[in-house]
Amino acid sequence: MRERRVDGWESMMEITVVGAGMAGAFLALSLGRQGHAVTVFDRRPDPRATDSTASSMNLGLSRRGLSALGRLGLSEEVMRFVVPMRGRLLHNTDGGLRFSAYGDGGILAIQRQDLSALLVDAACREPTVRFVFDTRCTSVDRDLPSASFIDPNGQSLVVKSDVVVGADGAFSVVRRHMHHDRRAEFSQSYLEWGWRELHIPAAEDGTHRMADDVFHLWPRGDIMMFAHPNLDGSFTCSCVLPFHGEHGFDSLRTAEDVESLFRTHFPDVVPLVPDLGETFLRRPTFNLVTISTAPWSHEGKVVLIGDACHAVYPFLAQGMNSALEDALELADSLAHHPTDTSAALTRYSERRKPNTDALATMSHRNFAELRDTVRSPAVRLERACDALLGRLLNDRWVSLHAMITNTTIPYARALHRATRQRRVLQGLAATAAVAAVAGVVRAFRR
């Protein structure tokens, strides 16, 4: 691989990254630390110059995300922007509350804008990394490789490099052009539910108006809502509804419709949101989509990371954590094969895709648990047994949620281990049921 000089530094490769979100900015930082010349383009403005209260679903930072940040020395810096959540607090319709602990470490709530700005700022401190904002990618030539852009003045520019990275999200332009006329696999699945964001402001004294150290959840069968605490005393809420039907978005036409729905299903939220009905109707509705695709790369010249190759439903709060793992794996693979980018990109996708496929499966299942079965006595009993065995057997028995949230165990291995453990639980339950029936039969024979 030929070397170049960039501002007095010897650079190993020139890499173009499309997308300056979590995956793109963190990858730029990782590659900059290795000495590569990295230019990141994004159609959006610089997050450091954008209002941090702008609408965006909050992120959940767990152990694997913190581990990735720690590798690049950002652990202490990111802690200035987080709110620890030690568990999940369920809100019943009768006003009752039920707490479920997350275990060691918990989950850290962080606003997307804050983390994005932190990563961009850290990457910009590397002398071989630069960002170009307000510049939209229009196409990619996968064989040169090169990427074409439109700048804020409407001018076109073409950027050639050694590798083009698509970190441009679920509806990736890079992916579309990389796969054009190829035998590529692609699947895109939408839920029949979408979400709208609400904001619960802080109290007059700046404090939180609900518990500030938990993830709040209102499970209501066909609909649900959840809320993350923010540093400024507010909460960011996501209301998940079907698009159609009695409780669907299309049936909420007036402020009175919205307030009636909330009084019935989320009564404790009504006094917390000013002008609830009108505010809700003004909010945009977002889709919930999962994406799977292959291949992730083309001839060592173009590669995808993050949502561009494996968008998942957000119900395990792992999309961002997974994207950071992607970036580290890609950077590690390029370091592992410094003179063979084709081998590097192949290694990256072979090591990551089984895990992101497993994450997609688990995220879909967890939506059903949050929406429906979290209220089921049978599921609550299973979760209690899972937690009890975890305490009794220590590291020999770890719940799936703990493996995902509190460890860096690869997702595929976590899913496999949890499946085995669930079979054991089901076997124990079946044995207990047979023993109970036998006891009843013996009692009647006396």
C-alpha positions in Angstrom: 0.0 0.0 0.0 1.5 3.3 -1.1 2.2 5.9 1.5 1.3 9.6 1.3 2.2 12.7 3.3 -0.7 14.6 4.9 0.2 17.8 6.7 3.6 16.4 7.5 2.3 13.0 8.5 3.0 9.7 6.7 -0.5 8.2 5.9 -1.0 4.6 5.0 -4.2 4.9 3.0 -6.7 7.5 1.9 -10.1 6.5 3.1 -13.4 8.3 2.3 -16.2 7.8 4.9 -19.8 8.6 3.9 -21.7 9.5 7.0 -20.6 11.2 10.2 -22.9 9.5 12.7 -21.7 7.2 15.5 -20.2 4.6 13.2 -18.5 7.0 10.7 -17.1 9.4 13.3 -15.8 6.6 15.6 -14.3 4.8 12.6 -12.6 8.0 11.5 -11.0 8.3 14.9 -9.9 4.7 14.9 -8.3 4.9 11.5 -6.8 8.3 12.2 -5.0 6.8 15.2 -3.5 4.2 12.8 -2.2 7.0 10.5 -4.7 6.7 7.7 -5.8 9.9 5.9 -9.6 9.9 6.5 -12.2 12.4 5.0 -15.7 12.1 6.4 -18.6 13.6 4.4 -22.1 14.1 5.8 -25.2 15.7 4.4 -26.1 17.1 7.8 -24.6 20.1 9.6 -21.8 19.8 12.1 -23.3 18.3 15.3 -21.1 20.5 17.4 -22.9 23.5 16.0 -26.4 22.0 16.4 -28.8 22.4 19.3 -28.4 19.3 21.5 -32.1 19.3 22.3 -32.9 18.6 18.7 -35.3 15.7 18.3 -33.6 12.3 18.2 -34.2 9.0 20.0 -31.9 8.8 23.0 -29.2 6.2 23.0 -28.4 3.5 25.5 -24.7 3.0 26.1 -23.9 -0.4 27.5 -20.7 -2.2 28.5 -19.7 -3.1 24.9 -20.1 0.5 23.8 -18.1 1.7 26.8 -15.4 -0.9 26.1 -15.1 0.4 22.5 -14.9 4.0 23.6 -12.4 3.0 26.3 -10.0 1.5 23.7 -9.6 5.0 22.3 -9.4 6.7 25.6 -12.9 8.3 25.6 -14.4 6.6 28.6 -14.0 9.5 31.0 -14.9 12.1 28.4 -18.2 10.4 27.6 -19.2 10.1 31.3 -19.8 13.9 31.4 -22.9 13.4 29.1 -24.6 10.3 30.5 -27.3 9.6 33.0 -27.0 6.1 34.6 -30.1 3.9 34.5 -29.9 1.1 37.1 -32.9 -0.8 35.9 -36.3 -0.7 34.2 -39.4 0.8 35.9 -42.7 -0.5 34.7 -45.7 1.8 34.9 -49.1 0.0 35.3 -52.4 1.5 34.2 -53.5 1.7 37.9 -50.5 3.8 38.8 -48.5 1.0 40.3 -44.8 0.6 39.6 -42.6 -2.4 39.3 -38.8 -2.2 39.2 -36.5 -4.7 37.5 -32.7 -4.2 38.0 -30.3 -4.3 35.0 -27.4 -5.7 37.1 -23.8 -4.7 37.1 -23.2 -1.4 35.3 -26.7 -0.9 34.1 -27.2 1.2 31.0 -26.2 4.8 30.4 -28.6 7.2 28.7 -27.0 9.7 26.4 -28.5 12.1 23.9 -27.5 11.2 20.3 -26.4 14.8 19.6 -24.0 14.9 22.6 -22.3 11.6 21.6 -22.1 12.6 18.0 -20.5 15.9 18.8 -18.0 14.2 21.2 -16.9 11.7 18.6 -16.5 14.3 15.8 -14.5 16.5 18.1 -12.2 13.6 19.1 -11.7 12.6 15.5 -10.9 16.1 14.5 -8.0 16.1 17.0 -6.2 13.6 14.7 -4.1 15.4 12.2 -5.0 13.1 9.3 -8.8 13.3 9.8 -11.1 15.9 8.5 -14.9 16.3 8.2 -17.0 17.9 5.4 -20.6 18.7 6.4 -23.6 19.8 4.5 -22.4 17.8 1.6 -24.6 15.0 0.1 -23.3 11.8 -1.5 -25.0 11.1 -4.8 -23.2 8.1 -6.1 -20.2 5.7 -5.7 -18.0 4.1 -8.3 -17.2 0.9 -6.7 -14.4 -0.1 -9.0 -12.2 3.1 -8.9 -13.3 3.6 -6.0 -14.7 7.1 -5.8 -17.6 8.9 -4.3 -19.5 11.8 -5.8 -21.0 14.6 -3.8 -23.0 17.9 -4.0 -21.7 20.7 -1.8 -23.8 23.4 -0.1 -23.5 25.6 -3.2 -24.8 22.9 -5.5 -21.4 22.2 -6.9 -20.4 18.6 -7.8 -17.2 17.0 -6.6 -15.7 13.6 -7.1 -13.4 12.1 -4.4 -11.1 9.2 -5.2 -9.5 7.1 -2.5 -8.2 3.7 -1.6 -11.4 2.6 0.2 -14.9 4.1 0.4 -16.8 3.3 3.6 -20.6 3.5 3.7 -21.6 4.6 7.2 -24.7 6.4 5.8 -27.5 4.6 7.6 -30.3 2.3 6.8 -31.1 3.8 3.4 -27.5 3.9 2.4 -26.5 5.5 -1.0 -23.2 3.7 -0.8 -24.9 0.3 -0.4 -27.2 1.0 -3.3 -24.4 1.8 -5.7 -22.1 -1.0 -4.4 -24.8 -3.6 -5.0 -26.0 -2.2 -8.4 -26.2 -5.0 -11.0 -24.7 -7.5 -8.6 -26.1 -10.7 -7.1 -26.5 -9.0 -3.7 -28.9 -10.1 -1.0 -31.1 -7.5 0.6 -34.0 -7.7 3.0 -35.9 -4.8 4.6 -38.7 -5.4 7.1 -40.9 -2.8 8.7 -43.0 -3.3 11.8 -46.6 -2.4 11.7 -45.8 0.0 14.5 -44.0 3.4 14.4 -43.0 5.9 17.0 -43.3 9.6 17.9 -41.2 11.5 20.3 -42.4 13.5 23.3 -40.5 15.7 25.7 -41.2 15.9 29.4 -39.6 19.1 30.6 -37.8 19.5 33.9 -39.6 20.8 37.0 -39.3 24.5 37.7 -36.2 23.8 40.0 -34.5 21.9 37.2 -35.0 18.4 38.6 -36.6 15.4 37.0 -40.3 14.9 37.5 -40.0 11.1 37.6 -37.3 8.8 38.9 -34.1 9.9 37.2 -32.1 6.7 37.4 -34.3 4.2 35.5 -35.6 3.4 32.1 -39.3 4.1 32.2 -41.6 1.7 30.4 -45.4 1.7 29.9 -46.3 -1.7 28.2 -49.9 -1.8 27.0 -50.2 -4.7 24.6 -50.7 -3.2 21.2 -49.1 0.1 22.2 -46.3 1.2 24.6 -44.2 4.1 25.6 -40.7 4.4 27.1 -38.7 7.3 28.5 -35.0 8.1 29.1 -33.8 10.7 31.6 -31.6 13.6 30.3 -29.0 15.6 32.1 -31.1 18.8 32.1 -33.9 17.2 34.2 -36.1 16.4 31.2 -37.1 13.1 29.7 -37.1 12.0 26.1 -40.2 9.7 25.5 -40.9 7.5 22.6 -44.5 6.5 22.0 -44.9 3.3 19.9 -48.3 2.8 18.2 -49.5 0.8 15.3 -50.0 2.8 12.1 -53.6 1.7 11.7 -56.5 0.6 14.0 -58.3 1.8 17.0 -55.1 3.0 18.7 -53.2 3.7 15.5 -51.6 6.9 14.4 -54.2 7.3 11.7 -57.0 7.3 14.3 -55.5 10.2 16.2 -56.8 13.2 14.3 -57.4 15.8 17.0 -55.8 16.8 20.3 -58.8 15.4 22.1 -58.2 12.0 20.5 -54.6 12.0 21.7 -55.5 13.1 25.2 -58.2 10.5 25.5 -55.7 7.8 24.5 -53.1 9.0 27.0 -55.7 9.3 29.8 -56.7 5.7 29.2 -53.3 4.1 28.7 -50.6 6.5 30.1 -52.5 8.6 32.7 -49.5 9.5 34.7 -47.9 11.1 31.6 -50.8 13.5 30.9 -49.9 16.2 33.5 -46.2 16.0 32.6 -46.4 17.1 28.9 -47.6 20.7 28.2 -50.2 20.9 25.4 -50.0 17.1 25.1 -52.5 16.7 22.2 -51.2 19.5 20.0 -47.6 18.6 20.7 -48.1 15.0 19.8 -49.9 15.8 16.5 -47.0 18.1 15.4 -44.4 15.4 15.9 -43.2 13.4 12.9 -43.8 9.6 12.8 -40.8 7.4 12.4 -40.7 3.9 11.0 -39.2 0.9 12.7 -37.0 -1.0 10.2 -34.5 -3.9 10.2 -32.2 -4.5 7.3 -30.0 -7.4 6.3 -27.7 -7.5 3.3 -24.7 -9.2 1.8 -22.0 -8.8 0.7 -20.8 -6.1 2.9 -17.8 -5.2 0.7 -16.6 -5.1 -2.9 -13.1 -6.2 -3.9 -11.4 -4.4 -1.0 -12.5 -1.0 -2.3 -16.0 -0.4 -0.8 -17.3 -1.5 2.6 -20.4 -0.9 4.8 -20.7 -0.5 8.5 -23.5 0.2 11.0 -27.0 0.6 9.9 -25.9 0.6 6.3 -25.5 -3.2 6.5 -27.5 -4.3 9.6 -30.1 -1.8 10.9 -32.1 -3.3 13.8 -35.2 -2.5 15.8 -34.1 -0.3 18.7 -35.7 -2.4 21.5 -32.4 -3.8 22.9 -30.7 -0.4 22.7 -27.8 -2.0 20.9 -27.7 -0.3 17.5 -25.1 2.3 18.5 -23.1 -0.2 20.6 -23.0 -2.6 17.7 -21.9 0.2 15.3 -18.9 1.0 17.6 -18.0 -2.6 17.6 -18.2 -2.6 13.8 -15.8 0.3 13.6 -13.2 -1.3 15.8 -13.4 -4.6 14.0 -13.0 -2.9 10.6 -10.0 -0.9 11.9 -8.5 -4.0 13.5 -8.9 -6.0 10.2 -7.2 -3.3 8.2 -4.3 -3.4 10.7 -4.3 -7.2 10.5 -4.0 -7.1 6.7 -2.1 -3.8 6.1 -1.2 -4.6 2.4 -4.4 -6.5 1.4 -7.6 -4.5 1.8 -9.6 -7.3 0.1 -8.6 -9.8 2.8 -9.1 -7.1 5.5 -12.7 -6.3 4.4 -13.5 -10.0 4.1 -12.2 -10.7 7.6 -14.3 -7.8 9.0 -17.6 -9.0 7.5 -17.0 -12.7 8.3 -16.3 -11.8 12.0 -19.2 -9.3 12.3 -22.1 -10.5 10.2 -23.0 -13.6 12.3 -23.2 -11.3 15.4 -25.3 -8.6 13.8 -27.7 -11.3 12.4 -28.0 -12.6 16.0 -28.6 -9.1 17.2 -31.4 -8.6 14.7 -33.1 -11.8 15.9 -32.9 -10.8 19.5 -34.1 -7.2 18.9 -37.2 -8.5 17.2 -37.9 -10.9 20.0 -37.4 -8.2 22.6 -40.0 -6.0 21.0 -42.6 -8.7 21.7 -41.4 -9.0 25.3 -41.5 -5.2 25.9 -44.9 -4.8 24.2 -46.7 -7.9 25.4 -45.1 -10.6 27.5 -43.3 -8.3 30.0 -46.8 -8.2 31.7 -47.2 -12.0 31.5 -47.0 -13.8 34.9 -45.4 -16.8 33.1 -42.7 -14.6 31.6 -42.1 -12.8 34.9 -41.6 -16.2 36.6 -39.2 -17.3 33.9 -37.2 -14.0 34.3 -37.2 -14.5 38.1 -35.9 -18.0 37.7 -33.3 -16.7 35.3 -32.1 -14.1 37.8 -32.1 -16.6 40.7 -30.0 -19.1 38.8 -27.6 -16.2 37.9 -27.1 -15.4 41.5 -26.7 -19.0 42.6 -24.5 -20.1 39.7 -22.6 -16.9 39.1 -20.7 -16.9 35.8 -22.1 -20.3 34.9 -25.5 -18.9 34.3 -26.0 -15.4 32.8 -29.3 -14.0 31.5 -29.5 -12.9 27.9 -30.1 -9.3 28.8 -27.0 -9.4 31.1 -24.9 -10.9 28.4 -25.9 -8.2 25.9 -25.8 -5.3 28.3 -23.2 -6.0 30.9 -20.6 -8.0 28.9 -18.8 -7.9 25.6 -19.7 -11.5 24.7 -20.3 -11.6 21.0 -24.0 -11.4 20.1 -24.1 -14.8 18.4 -22.5 -16.6 21.3 -24.8 -14.8 23.7 -27.9 -16.0 21.7 -26.6 -19.5 21.5 -25.9 -19.7 25.3 -29.3 -18.1 26.2 -31.0 -20.7 23.9 -29.4 -23.5 25.8 -30.2 -22.0 29.2 -33.9 -21.5 28.2 -34.1 -25.2 27.2 -32.8 -26.1 30.7 -35.4 -23.8 32.3 -38.2 -25.3 30.2 -37.0 -28.8 31.1 -37.0 -27.9 34.8 -40.5 -26.5 34.4 -41.8 -29.6 32.7 -40.2 -31.8 35.4 -41.8 -29.7 38.1 -45.2 -29.9 36.4 -45.0 -33.7 36.1 -44.0 -34.0 39.7 -46.9 -31.7 40.7 -49.4 -33.8 38.7 -48.0 -37.0 40.2 -48.4 -35.6 43.7 -52.1 -34.7 43.0 -52.8 -38.2 41.6 -51.2 -39.8 44.7 -53.3 -37.6 46.9 -56.5 -38.6 45.3 -55.6 -42.3 45.5 -55.3 -42.3 49.2 
